[in-house]
Structure formats: structure tokens, C-alpha cells
Amino acid sequence: NRASQLCYGTHRQNAEDMIRDGTRARGDKHGHAILTAEIVTECRRRHSAGASQVALAREFGVTTGAMRLAISGKTWTHLEPTVVEQ
């Protein structure tokens, strides 16, 4: 590290830098993640087709709240929303 590489910034600016630089632990890169991007995409698809959040949460070993947030897009925001063809 060199002083010329450091800069002062707000917490928000630091978070934006991590996203820009690809150093933010998101999705399955996060150390505590149970779900994967593939599972979240599948759960979103199955929920749109009628599967309950409770059943999906039990199947994949997460809380109902965690599944609700993943399906709604409040977490796993970096994934594209699932579009179901009818």
C-alpha cells in the first residue's frame, strides 16, 4: 500500500468502489451464503409458477424470510428478475 493509493470517502463511496472493483462479496461469494445464483433463479421461477415460499425454503434449507427476500429481489439484487412465460 502507498499513500498515493489511498483516499478518504464516505461509507457509501467505499461500497460503490467495492462494486466497481468487483471486491464486494455478493451472492454465493459471500461467506455465509447458503443459496447459489442458480438456486435463487430456480426458486424465483418456481414461485412465479405457484410454488410456496415456505416449501421452497424447506427444500433449500433456509428460513422463510430469507427465501422471501431472495424471491422478491430485496437480496440477490445482482441477478436479473425471472420472467415466466405464460
N, C-alpha and C positions, 0 to 999 in steps of 0.2 A: 504494500500500500504506500502511496505517496500523497502528500498534502495536496498536490495539484489534481488528484483524482477525487477528492472529497468535496462535497458541497452541503450547505445547510438547506433544509427543506422541511415542509410540513409532513405530518403522517400521511396525508392523502397523496402528496407528491411522491413520497417514498413508495407507497403502494402502487401508484401508476408506473413508477420506474421498474418495479419488480415485474409487472405485467409486460411492459415494453421489452425488458431484457430477458423474459422467459424464466425468471428465477422464483416466481411465486408458485408455491405448492398448491396446485389446483387438482380437483378430481382425484383420480387414483394415484397421483403423485404425492398426495397428502398422506402423511404417516399414519393417520387414524382412519383412513377411508376403508369402508367395508365393501361398498359398491364400486363398480367399474363403469366406465362410459358406456360399454356395451349393455350392461345390465340396466342402467338408467334409461337408455334409449328403448330397450325392450319393455321395461315397465311402463314407460310413457305410452308406447304403442298399445300394450295390453290394457292399460287403464282406459284409454280412449275407446277401446273395443268393448269395454264393460267390466273388466276385472276390478275387484275392490282393492282399495289401498291396503286394507287390513290383510287380505290374502297374500298380496304381493310382499308386504313387509314380513309376514311369517315365512314365506318361501325363501326370501333372501336374507333373513336373519338380522333385520334392522327394526327399529321402532316404527310405529305407525306415523309418528311425527316426522321422522327422517324421510320416510317414503313420501309423505305428503309434500314436503319441501322439494324433494328431487323431482317428483312428477309435475308440480306446479311451476318449476323453473326458478324458485327462490334460491335453491342451491344448484350446483351443476349448471351455472349460467353460461358457461363457455360452450355448451352443447347447443346445437340447433334444435328448435322446437320440433316435436314429432308431428307430422301431418298424416292423418289417417284418411285413406281413400275410401269413399262410400259408394 
